[in-house]
Amino acid sequence: MRKYIFILYTILIQGTAFACEACKKQRSPFNGIAHGRGPESDWDYLIVACMIAVTLYVLFATLKCLFRPLEKNRAHIKYTFIEPDPYGN
């Protein structure tokens, strides 16, 4: 468990600690995190916010369908390749 915490710490914290000098001089909320010129207008923030919202929704929907599939119909195509449970479940 400590190994995973260390890896997560290294990725999240240490990656932002070593930004190049040009990145540290940015005047944006992404100061020291993003590489490059940074956002050029307010539309860039809106686009990024929309992309984050879509990504989070897709992640949520994928995990929901993965862990709680609602298809119970025995005639569904997935049952053509899923073997029946030998214990009757």
FINUKE-932572 format. One line per field, with one value per atom (N, C-alpha, C, CB): atom name; residue in one letter; residue number from 1; x negated, y, z; chain. Coordinates in pm, 1 decimal. Glycine has a CB too. Layout:
FINUKE-932572
atom = (CA	...)
rest = (A	...)
nr = (NUM	...)
px = (X	...)
py = (Y	...)
pz = (Z	...)
kette = (A	...)
***
This chain:
FINUKE-932572
atom = (N	CA	C	CB	N	CA	C	CB	N	CA	C	CB	N	CA	C	CB	N	CA	C	CB	N	CA	C	CB	N	CA	C	CB	N	CA	C	CB	N	CA	C	CB	N	CA	C	CB	N	CA	C	CB	N	CA	C	CB	N	CA	C	CB	N	CA	C	CB	N	CA	C	CB	N	CA	C	CB	N	CA	C	CB	N	CA	C	CB	N	CA	C	CB	N	CA	C	CB	N	CA	C	CB	N	CA	C	CB	N	CA	C	CB	N	CA	C	CB	N	CA	C	CB	N	CA	C	CB	N	CA	C	CB	N	CA	C	CB	N	CA	C	CB	N	CA	C	CB	N	CA	C	CB	N	CA	C	CB	N	CA	C	CB	N	CA	C	CB	N	CA	C	CB	N	CA	C	CB	N	CA	C	CB	N	CA	C	CB	N	CA	C	CB	N	CA	C	CB	N	CA	C	CB	N	CA	C	CB	N	CA	C	CB	N	CA	C	CB	N	CA	C	CB	N	CA	C	CB	N	CA	C	CB	N	CA	C	CB	N	CA	C	CB	N	CA	C	CB	N	CA	C	CB	N	CA	C	CB	N	CA	C	CB	N	CA	C	CB	N	CA	C	CB	N	CA	C	CB	N	CA	C	CB	N	CA	C	CB	N	CA	C	CB	N	CA	C	CB	N	CA	C	CB	N	CA	C	CB	N	CA	C	CB	N	CA	C	CB	N	CA	C	CB	N	CA	C	CB	N	CA	C	CB	N	CA	C	CB	N	CA	C	CB	N	CA	C	CB	N	CA	C	CB	N	CA	C	CB	N	CA	C	CB	N	CA	C	CB	N	CA	C	CB	N	CA	C	CB	N	CA	C	CB	N	CA	C	CB	N	CA	C	CB	N	CA	C	CB	N	CA	C	CB	N	CA	C	CB	N	CA	C	CB	N	CA	C	CB	N	CA	C	CB	N	CA	C	CB	N	CA	C	CB	N	CA	C	CB	N	CA	C	CB)
rest = (M	M	M	M	R	R	R	R	K	K	K	K	Y	Y	Y	Y	I	I	I	I	F	F	F	F	I	I	I	I	L	L	L	L	Y	Y	Y	Y	T	T	T	T	I	I	I	I	L	L	L	L	I	I	I	I	Q	Q	Q	Q	G	G	G	G	T	T	T	T	A	A	A	A	F	F	F	F	A	A	A	A	C	C	C	C	E	E	E	E	A	A	A	A	C	C	C	C	K	K	K	K	K	K	K	K	Q	Q	Q	Q	R	R	R	R	S	S	S	S	P	P	P	P	F	F	F	F	N	N	N	N	G	G	G	G	I	I	I	I	A	A	A	A	H	H	H	H	G	G	G	G	R	R	R	R	G	G	G	G	P	P	P	P	E	E	E	E	S	S	S	S	D	D	D	D	W	W	W	W	D	D	D	D	Y	Y	Y	Y	L	L	L	L	I	I	I	I	V	V	V	V	A	A	A	A	C	C	C	C	M	M	M	M	I	I	I	I	A	A	A	A	V	V	V	V	T	T	T	T	L	L	L	L	Y	Y	Y	Y	V	V	V	V	L	L	L	L	F	F	F	F	A	A	A	A	T	T	T	T	L	L	L	L	K	K	K	K	C	C	C	C	L	L	L	L	F	F	F	F	R	R	R	R	P	P	P	P	L	L	L	L	E	E	E	E	K	K	K	K	N	N	N	N	R	R	R	R	A	A	A	A	H	H	H	H	I	I	I	I	K	K	K	K	Y	Y	Y	Y	T	T	T	T	F	F	F	F	I	I	I	I	E	E	E	E	P	P	P	P	D	D	D	D	P	P	P	P	Y	Y	Y	Y	G	G	G	G	N	N	N	N)
nr = (1	1	1	1	2	2	2	2	3	3	3	3	4	4	4	4	5	5	5	5	6	6	6	6	7	7	7	7	8	8	8	8	9	9	9	9	10	10	10	10	11	11	11	11	12	12	12	12	13	13	13	13	14	14	14	14	15	15	15	15	16	16	16	16	17	17	17	17	18	18	18	18	19	19	19	19	20	20	20	20	21	21	21	21	22	22	22	22	23	23	23	23	24	24	24	24	25	25	25	25	26	26	26	26	27	27	27	27	28	28	28	28	29	29	29	29	30	30	30	30	31	31	31	31	32	32	32	32	33	33	33	33	34	34	34	34	35	35	35	35	36	36	36	36	37	37	37	37	38	38	38	38	39	39	39	39	40	40	40	40	41	41	41	41	42	42	42	42	43	43	43	43	44	44	44	44	45	45	45	45	46	46	46	46	47	47	47	47	48	48	48	48	49	49	49	49	50	50	50	50	51	51	51	51	52	52	52	52	53	53	53	53	54	54	54	54	55	55	55	55	56	56	56	56	57	57	57	57	58	58	58	58	59	59	59	59	60	60	60	60	61	61	61	61	62	62	62	62	63	63	63	63	64	64	64	64	65	65	65	65	66	66	66	66	67	67	67	67	68	68	68	68	69	69	69	69	70	70	70	70	71	71	71	71	72	72	72	72	73	73	73	73	74	74	74	74	75	75	75	75	76	76	76	76	77	77	77	77	78	78	78	78	79	79	79	79	80	80	80	80	81	81	81	81	82	82	82	82	83	83	83	83	84	84	84	84	85	85	85	85	86	86	86	86	87	87	87	87	88	88	88	88	89	89	89	89)
px = (-82.4	0.0	-87.5	94.1	-196.4	-286.3	-346.8	-398.8	-370.4	-428.3	-335.5	-456.1	-205.3	-108.5	-93.0	26.5	-96.3	-87.6	-210.7	-75.1	-327.7	-449.7	-445.1	-572.0	-396.0	-385.9	-288.2	-340.7	-173.8	-75.8	-134.2	52.1	-204.0	-269.0	-371.3	-337.1	-450.4	-553.4	-492.9	-638.4	-386.7	-324.2	-258.5	-220.8	-183.3	-106.6	-189.5	5.8	-275.8	-346.6	-480.0	-368.9	-560.3	-694.1	-692.2	-774.7	-591.0	-583.4	-566.0	-470.2	-498.2	-478.3	-592.0	-345.8	-674.2	-780.7	-896.4	-830.1	-908.3	-1022.1	-981.3	-1094.0	-897.5	-857.6	-974.5	-730.8	-978.9	-1088.3	-1064.5	-1099.0	-1166.6	-1159.1	-1050.4	-1293.4	-1029.3	-924.9	-786.8	-933.2	-768.9	-639.2	-612.4	-632.4	-716.4	-699.8	-661.4	-828.8	-689.3	-660.8	-522.9	-765.7	-444.8	-310.6	-222.2	-247.3	-128.4	-30.9	105.5	-27.9	121.6	247.8	263.7	254.7	382.3	400.9	315.6	547.1	261.9	181.8	33.4	210.5	1.0	-136.8	-216.8	-142.5	-323.1	-408.9	-358.4	-426.9	-241.6	-185.9	-188.6	-42.6	-131.6	-119.7	-247.7	2.4	-278.4	-396.1	-349.0	-482.1	-411.5	-374.6	-328.9	-265.6	-260.7	-220.6	-104.3	-185.0	-23.8	91.4	212.9	60.9	321.3	443.8	429.3	561.0	485.8	474.3	599.0	445.2	711.9	834.3	921.7	911.0	1033.2	1125.6	1196.4	1228.9	1204.2	1267.3	1188.2	1279.7	1059.0	977.1	1017.4	828.8	1048.8	1093.3	1227.2	1104.6	1317.0	1446.9	1430.4	1538.1	1344.3	1320.6	1262.9	1225.3	1166.6	1106.5	1209.5	986.2	1292.8	1396.1	1495.4	1469.8	1533.2	1624.7	1559.8	1668.7	1433.4	1363.4	1353.7	1223.4	1329.2	1321.8	1457.7	1273.1	1565.1	1699.9	1736.1	1802.5	1705.7	1736.3	1655.3	1708.1	1528.6	1442.7	1492.3	1299.1	1529.3	1579.8	1712.0	1597.2	1799.6	1925.8	1901.8	2015.2	1811.4	1781.9	1719.9	1687.2	1630.8	1572.3	1679.7	1466.3	1768.7	1877.4	1968.3	1959.4	2008.9	2098.1	2031.9	2141.9	1903.6	1831.8	1823.3	1692.4	1786.9	1778.3	1914.8	1717.1	2017.7	2152.9	2196.1	2252.0	2171.1	2208.9	2122.2	2198.4	1999.7	1910.9	1949.7	1767.4	1980.6	2008.0	2155.7	1955.9	2245.3	2388.7	2458.1	2451.3	2433.0	2502.8	2650.9	2441.5	2735.6	2879.9	2946.6	2945.0	2870.9	2929.5	2948.4	2840.8	3073.0	3105.3	3174.3	3194.1	3204.8	3276.0	3186.7	3321.9	3233.3	3153.4	3137.5	3216.4	3214.9	3203.2	3103.3	3340.3	3040.5	2944.4	2824.2	2899.6	2763.8	2654.9	2532.8	2614.2	2516.0	2399.2	2404.3	2388.1	2524.3	2536.5	2501.3	2677.3	2474.0	2433.2	2288.7	2450.4	2207.6	2068.7	2034.0	1976.6	2125.7	2103.3	2155.4	2173.2	2069.0	2108.6	2202.2	1984.9	2298.7	2387.0	2311.0	2503.9	2355.3	2293.3	2327.4	2339.3	2229.8	2260.4	2332.2	2134.2	2331.8	2396.0	2537.7	2313.9	2585.6	2722.7	2743.7	2808.8	2640.7	2656.1	2653.4	2547.4)
py = (-118.8	0.0	126.1	-0.7	120.8	236.9	264.4	213.9	157.4	172.1	253.0	34.3	224.3	295.2	440.6	224.8	464.4	601.1	680.4	602.3	618.4	685.7	716.7	599.9	622.2	644.7	758.5	515.2	758.8	865.5	1000.5	835.7	1001.6	1125.0	1173.6	1102.9	1082.6	1118.3	1176.3	996.7	1115.3	1162.5	1298.6	1061.2	1314.0	1436.6	1553.9	1410.1	1530.1	1639.0	1668.2	1606.7	1567.8	1589.3	1636.5	1462.3	1597.5	1640.2	1790.2	1570.0	1853.1	1997.5	2074.4	2035.3	2009.2	2078.7	2113.9	1994.7	2046.7	2068.0	2129.8	1937.5	2230.1	2299.2	2383.8	2387.8	2403.5	2484.0	2632.1	2463.4	2713.0	2855.0	2929.3	2922.0	2893.8	2959.9	2927.7	2917.2	2806.0	2766.9	2835.6	2615.5	2860.5	2926.3	3073.6	2914.6	3133.0	3274.7	3299.0	3334.3	3195.3	3212.1	3289.1	3075.6	3363.6	3435.9	3372.4	3589.0	3254.6	3183.8	3090.5	3105.5	3033.5	2937.4	2812.2	2898.2	2791.4	2673.3	2702.7	2621.5	2802.0	2843.0	2728.5	2966.8	2687.7	2582.1	2442.7	2599.0	2428.2	2296.2	2268.2	2285.4	2360.1	2340.7	2386.1	2417.6	2319.4	2357.0	2431.1	2231.2	2539.3	2614.6	2754.3	2542.6	2816.1	2956.5	2975.1	3015.1	2874.7	2888.6	2936.3	2983.2	2957.6	3000.5	3139.6	2997.8	3156.5	3284.3	3370.8	3261.3	3311.1	3388.9	3317.5	3407.9	3382.0	3320.9	3199.2	3423.4	3189.8	3073.8	2946.6	3095.9	2959.5	2842.2	2778.0	2880.2	2859.7	2806.0	2733.9	2918.3	2790.2	2727.0	2592.8	2820.1	2588.9	2464.4	2357.8	2489.0	2394.3	2298.9	2251.3	2362.2	2341.4	2303.4	2205.8	2428.4	2229.6	2137.3	2001.4	2195.7	2000.1	1872.7	1795.6	1896.5	1863.9	1797.7	1740.6	1895.7	1817.5	1770.3	1646.3	1881.7	1648.2	1532.7	1411.4	1565.1	1432.4	1322.0	1260.2	1370.1	1343.1	1290.5	1216.7	1403.8	1267.7	1199.5	1063.3	1285.1	1057.6	930.5	831.7	952.7	879.5	792.7	738.2	868.1	825.7	783.5	682.0	905.0	708.8	618.6	483.9	682.2	485.6	361.1	276.0	389.9	337.4	261.4	210.5	346.8	290.3	248.3	127.8	363.8	131.2	18.7	-103.4	58.4	-81.5	-193.3	-266.5	-145.1	-192.3	-254.0	-282.7	-167.2	-216.4	-239.0	-249.3	-126.9	-356.3	-369.6	-394.9	-483.6	-327.0	-337.7	-439.9	-202.3	-500.0	-595.0	-729.5	-610.1	-772.2	-899.7	-997.5	-875.0	-953.8	-1036.7	-1152.0	-952.8	-1276.0	-1392.7	-1406.8	-1518.3	-1334.7	-1340.3	-1236.4	-1318.8	-1161.8	-1060.3	-1126.5	-975.3	-1058.0	-1115.1	-1151.5	-1018.3	-1086.5	-1117.6	-1259.4	-1019.3	-1316.6	-1452.3	-1558.5	-1475.3	-1518.6	-1616.5	-1660.1	-1559.2	-1578.5	-1617.2	-1626.9	-1519.4	-1590.0	-1606.4	-1743.6	-1492.8	-1821.1	-1955.2	-1946.4	-2041.6	-2037.3	-2037.6	-2076.1	-2133.8	-2024.9	-2052.5	-2194.9	-1949.7	-2279.2	-2416.9	-2428.2	-2496.6	-2323.7	-2326.9	-2272.0	-2248.5	-2233.8	-2187.7	-2042.5	-2263.9	-1965.0	-1821.2	-1744.0	-1770.1)
pz = (0.0	0.0	0.0	121.1	75.0	80.3	-57.6	184.4	-132.3	-265.8	-355.5	-328.4	-349.6	-432.8	-389.3	-428.1	-261.1	-211.0	-255.9	-56.3	-250.4	-294.4	-443.7	-262.6	-522.4	-667.2	-696.0	-740.0	-628.9	-647.7	-606.1	-567.6	-494.9	-449.1	-551.3	-312.7	-603.3	-699.8	-827.1	-733.2	-873.3	-996.9	-977.0	-1046.4	-870.0	-850.5	-798.3	-755.9	-703.6	-638.8	-706.7	-492.7	-725.7	-778.4	-923.5	-766.9	-999.8	-1139.1	-1152.9	-1208.4	-1060.0	-1067.8	-1001.1	-1003.8	-922.2	-851.5	-943.0	-737.0	-1057.2	-1144.8	-1278.0	-1168.5	-1275.8	-1398.7	-1447.5	-1375.3	-1579.3	-1635.4	-1601.6	-1791.2	-1626.0	-1589.5	-1666.8	-1613.7	-1794.2	-1872.9	-1816.3	-2020.9	-1767.7	-1712.3	-1579.1	-1694.9	-1503.3	-1373.2	-1388.6	-1291.5	-1504.7	-1527.0	-1587.1	-1617.0	-1607.6	-1664.1	-1567.8	-1696.8	-1624.1	-1541.9	-1563.6	-1577.0	-1509.9	-1522.9	-1404.1	-1656.6	-1388.1	-1278.9	-1296.7	-1268.6	-1416.3	-1443.9	-1428.2	-1583.8	-1350.8	-1328.7	-1267.7	-1238.2	-1337.6	-1286.6	-1313.5	-1142.3	-1372.7	-1400.7	-1549.8	-1347.3	-1627.2	-1771.6	-1841.0	-1827.5	-1949.4	-2027.3	-2152.1	-2065.3	-2181.6	-2301.1	-2265.9	-2377.9	-2361.6	-2345.4	-2250.8	-2478.2	-2233.2	-2146.1	-2221.8	-2033.5	-2152.6	-2219.9	-2279.3	-2123.0	-2399.4	-2468.0	-2453.9	-2613.2	-2418.2	-2399.2	-2296.3	-2534.4	-2262.2	-2166.1	-2225.0	-2120.0	-2356.9	-2420.9	-2392.9	-2572.4	-2375.5	-2346.7	-2214.2	-2343.9	-2114.8	-1986.5	-2001.2	-1882.6	-2080.6	-2103.5	-2175.3	-2185.2	-2273.8	-2347.7	-2255.1	-2466.9	-2173.7	-2080.0	-1978.5	-2007.7	-1928.7	-1832.3	-1895.3	-1780.3	-2019.9	-2088.8	-2110.2	-2223.8	-2146.5	-2165.5	-2034.7	-2222.7	-1925.4	-1795.2	-1757.8	-1686.7	-1780.9	-1749.1	-1831.2	-1774.1	-1959.6	-2044.8	-2001.5	-2192.8	-1971.3	-1928.4	-1798.5	-1911.4	-1702.9	-1575.9	-1594.1	-1475.1	-1682.0	-1708.2	-1772.2	-1798.1	-1870.0	-1936.6	-1838.0	-2056.6	-1751.7	-1650.0	-1557.2	-1569.4	-1510.0	-1421.6	-1490.8	-1375.8	-1615.3	-1687.6	-1714.6	-1819.0	-1746.9	-1772.4	-1647.5	-1825.1	-1535.3	-1411.0	-1367.1	-1301.1	-1387.3	-1351.1	-1433.8	-1370.2	-1564.3	-1650.5	-1623.8	-1797.6	-1581.6	-1555.1	-1427.2	-1546.2	-1322.3	-1193.8	-1168.2	-1086.2	-1239.2	-1222.6	-1357.5	-1139.7	-1432.1	-1559.9	-1535.5	-1644.5	-1609.6	-1586.7	-1678.7	-1605.9	-1766.9	-1861.0	-1792.2	-1987.1	-1777.2	-1711.7	-1806.7	-1590.4	-1927.5	-2023.5	-2068.4	-2144.8	-2053.6	-2090.1	-2241.2	-2033.5	-2320.5	-2465.8	-2519.2	-2529.8	-2430.1	-2471.2	-2537.6	-2350.6	-2632.1	-2710.6	-2626.0	-2818.6	-2512.2	-2430.1	-2375.8	-2315.5	-2365.6	-2313.1	-2417.3	-2262.3	-2541.8	-2641.8	-2620.3	-2782.2	-2554.0	-2529.8	-2382.4	-2595.7	-2293.0	-2149.5	-2109.9	-2066.5	-2049.0	-2008.2	-1888.5	-1974.5	-1880.9	-1765.2	-1637.7	-1788.5	-1528.8	-1400.3	-1356.7	-1293.9	-1327.8	-1289.0	-1155.0	-1283.9	-1076.3	-945.2	-949.1	-845.5	-1068.6	-1082.8	-1055.0	-995.5	-1042.1	-1017.0	-1145.3	-924.1)
kette = (A	A	A	A	A	A	A	A	A	A	A	A	A	A	A	A	A	A	A	A	A	A	A	A	A	A	A	A	A	A	A	A	A	A	A	A	A	A	A	A	A	A	A	A	A	A	A	A	A	A	A	A	A	A	A	A	A	A	A	A	A	A	A	A	A	A	A	A	A	A	A	A	A	A	A	A	A	A	A	A	A	A	A	A	A	A	A	A	A	A	A	A	A	A	A	A	A	A	A	A	A	A	A	A	A	A	A	A	A	A	A	A	A	A	A	A	A	A	A	A	A	A	A	A	A	A	A	A	A	A	A	A	A	A	A	A	A	A	A	A	A	A	A	A	A	A	A	A	A	A	A	A	A	A	A	A	A	A	A	A	A	A	A	A	A	A	A	A	A	A	A	A	A	A	A	A	A	A	A	A	A	A	A	A	A	A	A	A	A	A	A	A	A	A	A	A	A	A	A	A	A	A	A	A	A	A	A	A	A	A	A	A	A	A	A	A	A	A	A	A	A	A	A	A	A	A	A	A	A	A	A	A	A	A	A	A	A	A	A	A	A	A	A	A	A	A	A	A	A	A	A	A	A	A	A	A	A	A	A	A	A	A	A	A	A	A	A	A	A	A	A	A	A	A	A	A	A	A	A	A	A	A	A	A	A	A	A	A	A	A	A	A	A	A	A	A	A	A	A	A	A	A	A	A	A	A	A	A	A	A	A	A	A	A	A	A	A	A	A	A	A	A	A	A	A	A	A	A	A	A	A	A	A	A	A	A	A	A	A	A	A	A	A	A	A	A	A	A	A	A	A	A	A	A	A	A)
***
